[in-house]
Amino acid sequence: MADCSPFSAPPPGVCLPYHQATATQRALALAYLRDRLGQHFPTLWSSTWSQALAEFQPDLWLTGAAVVLAYQDLTQLAQHLAAAPELPMLDPPVYGLPALQLAQHRLQISELAAWVVPEVAATATCGPRLYALLRHVTRPSPLAEQVVQAWCWNLASAPALLPGIPGGGSVPGTAEVEQLLGRLRPSEKPHAGEAPADAC
C-alpha cells in the first residue's frame, strides 16, 4: 500500500485496501483511473488499464458510492502506464520541466564537485568514501546533457538557466580532473563497512 504523504494529504473518505474491495468497487476504481488519465494515454488498450490496476493494487478511497485513488498512487500509475509497450516511442523525445530541472541539478552538482577536487587534492588527504563520492559525481552525465541541450535557450519564454560557478573552475570529465583524482586515490584498503575506493 502506498503512503500518500510525500505528495499530498490522503483523499477524504474511508480507505479500503484493494484486496478487500468488491468487484463493483474495483470497477469504479478502474473507471476513475481511466477518467483521470485517459487524456494522457488515449490509445492504451483496455486490458492494459485493468492489468495495471490489478498489478498495482492501490488503496481505494470511498465517499458514499464514489471511489477515488490517492494522488501519489495516481502519479505512480501514470509512470507505469507511460511505459506500456503499445505506446509509440516519441522520436525526438519530449522532456518536461521536471526532467530539465533534474538534469540541470545533476550537471551543477558535477560542476561543483569538479571545482572542489583541486582543493581536496591540495590537502593531500582523501579517504575511500570521499574519493568514491568525488569519482562518482565528477563523471559526465550524457543523459543530463542531452536533456539540457534539447531545449531552445534563445527564446524569451525559455526556462531560466542555473547560474554557473563564480570564477569558473575545473570541468567534469577533463584530463585535469582525472589526473587530480588519480592523485587522491587512496592506497590503503577500506575499513569494514566502507565502500571500495572505486565503487561508484
N, C-alpha and C positions, 0 to 999 in steps of 0.2 A: 504494500500500500504506500502511495506516495505521500510525502509530507508537503502540505501546501504552503507552509510558512515562508520559504525563500522567495516566493513570487507574490503572494497576496494572502489575505485572510481567507479562511475556508468559506464557501458559499453558505448562505443561510439555509436552514433546514436540518433534516436528520441524515446522518451519514450511514450509508448501508454498504457493507463490503460486497464486492461484485459477486463472490461465490454464494452469497445468501440471497441475491436478487432473483425474482421470479422471471420467467420468460418474457412477460409483458414489460417488466421494468427494464430488462436488458434491451428489449426492442425500442423502448423510449429513449434509452441512453444512446443507442445507435442512431436513432433519428436526430437526436440533439447533436451528436458528433458530426453527422453529415450536413446538418443545417449550419453549424458554426464553421466548418472547414470546407464545405462544398465548393465555394468560390476559389479556394486555394488549389483544389485538385478536381477540376470538373470532369476529367477523363478517367478517373480511377474506377476500376471495376467494383461492382457491388460486393463481390466476395472479399476484396481487399479491405474494405471498411470493416466488415464483420469479423474478419480474421484478426485484424489489428486490435479491435476492442477485446476479443476473446483472449488474445495473447497477453495484452497489457493488463487487463482486469483492474481498471481503476475503481476507486470508491465512487459510489453513486450518492448524490445529494438529493433528498426528496423534500419537496414542499407541496403538500397536497398530492395531486396526481402528476405534478411536473417532476421531471428528472433532469438534473444537470450534472456536469463534471466540473471539478476544480480547475482553476486556470492553469496550474502547473501541469496537471495531467493532460489538459488540452494542448498545452505547448509541447510536451514531450510526444504526444501522439502526432502532432503536426510534423515534428522532425522524423519520426518513424515512417509516416506515410510519404514524406518527401523522398524517401529512398526506395519507394516501390519500383520494382523492375519495369513495370509497364509505362512509367512516366518517361517522356523523352528527355534525353540529356541535352541541356542547353549549350550550344556552341556558337559564339563565345559564351562563357558562363556569366551569370549575374551575381555580383557581390553587393550585399546590402550594407547599410551604415554600421550595424554591429560588427560585421566581419571586417570592415575597414578600420574601425576603432581598435579591434583586437590586433590587427596586422600592424597598425601604427605603434601600438603599445609594445608589441614584440620587437619591432625594429628599434624603438627608442631604448628598451632595456639592453639590447645587444650593443647599441652605440655607447651607452653609459658604461657598460661592463668593459668594452674595449678601451674606453677612456681611462678607466681606473687600473688597467693592467700595468702600465708603466709605473704607477705609484706603488703598487704592490711589489713589483719587481725591484724597485729601489730599496725596499726594506729587506729584501733577500730572505723573507720568511713567508712560507705558504704551506699550510697543512693540506692533507689529501682532500678534505671536504671542500675547502675554499678553491683548491685547484680544479676539482671536478665541476664546481659551480661556474667558475670563470671559463673553463673549457667548453662547457655546455652552452652558456648564454652568448658567448662571442662567436659561435658558429653562424654563418649566414643562414637566412631563412628564405629560400627561393619562393615558397608559397606566400609568405607575408609580402615580399617584394612584388610578386605577381598581382596581389590584391591591390596594393597601393598604386601600382603602375596602370591598373585597369581604369582608374578614374581620370577624368579630364579636368586638370587642375587650373586651366587658364580661363575657366568660366567664373562669372561673378557669383553664381549660385553654388559653386563647388564647396565641399566641406573645408573647414579650416585645417591646415597642415599643423602638425605638432611642432613646437619650436625646437630647433636644433640645439646642440650643446654650445654654450657660450665659449667662444675662442676655439672651437673645433676640438679635435683630438684624434686618437688613433681610430682607424676604420676597421670594423669587424671583418675577419677573414683575410686580412692582408698579411704579407710576409712579416711585417714588423710585429704584429700581434702574435703570430705563430712563433716567432723567434723568442719573444719575451715569455710566452707560455712555456716554451721548451726550457728556459732557464728556471722557471718556477716549479717545474715538475718535481714532486717530492721523490726522493730516492729510497726512503725507508718504507717498510711495509705498514699499511694502516693497522691501527689497533682494532681490537674486537669490536664489532658493531659499526665500524666505519666503512664507507664505500671505497672501492679501489680508486686510485687517483684518476684513471682514465674511464671510469664508469660515468656515462652521461645518459 
